[in-house]
Amino acid sequence: MQLIYSGGSETVTFNIDRKTKDLDITSSLTNYKPTSKEWFFLFDKGKEKEQEEATDKLSDKLFIAAINMNMKKNGYTLLKVKC
C-alpha cells in the first residue's frame, strides 16, 4: 500500500508491504528518492514491539487509521491511499 501525506511544504510517501514488513519512504530527508527504512520506523520509539504486535492484528483500514493518527500528531494530512 502507498500512503501520501502533506505537511507544510513537504510531501511524504510511505510504500508499505505489511506481509514482508518492507517500508520505503520518500521525503525531503531522502531527497525525494525512495529509501528503505526499518519496519520499526513506523512506530514510537520505545513502544515499537507493542505497537507492532497491536497493528499486526488490524485490517488494512484500521492500520492506515493508526498510522494516520500518528502522522496527524506531527502535522501531516493524508492526501492519498493506494492499496
N, C-alpha and C positions, 0 to 999 in steps of 0.2 A: 504494500500500500504506500501511497505517497501523500504526505501532509504538507501543505504550503501555508506558511504564516507570514504576516506582515507586522512589523513593529518599528515605528518611526520611519526612517528612510531605508530600513533593511528588510529583505525577504529571506526567510529561512525555509529550506526544504528538507524534510525527513523522508528518506526512502527506507521503508521498514519491511523486513521479512520476518514475521513472527515465528514461523516454523523453524527457520535456521538461526534465528536471533541475529540477523545481519542488520546493520544500521549504517547508512551513508547519509552524510549531512552536507548540504550546500549552503554557504552563508558568506558574509563578508570576512569572517575569520578564516575561511578556506579559499579566499579569493574567488568565490563562486564556482569552485570546482568540487565535484562530488568527492568526499573524503570519508573513508571508513572510520568508524568510531566503535569503541567497546559498547556492548549492549547496555551496560550499566549507566552509560551517559544519559539515558532517558530518565533516570531516577535521581532522587535526592541523595546527596552524599550522606553516608552513614545509615541510610534506610534502603539501600539497593536490594538486598536479599529479600526483605519483607515485601517491598513494593513489586519486585519481580514475581514472587510467589502469588501475590494478590492479583496482578494483572494477567498472569498466565491463565487464570480461570475465566477471564472475561471474554465476552463476544467481541468481535471487531468493533462494533458500535460503541460498546462501553469502554473498550481500550482507548479508542480515539477520544472519547469524552474525558477519560482520566488524563491523557497527555494534554488535551486542550485546556483543562483546568489549570494544570501546572504552567503552561505557556501563558495563559492569561495573567497569572501572578507576576510574570516577568514583562508584561506589557505587549504581548503579541496577540494578534487576532487571526483566527483561522480563515484563510481565503478559499482553499480548495482541498477536496479529498478525492483521491483516485484509488479505488480498491482493485 
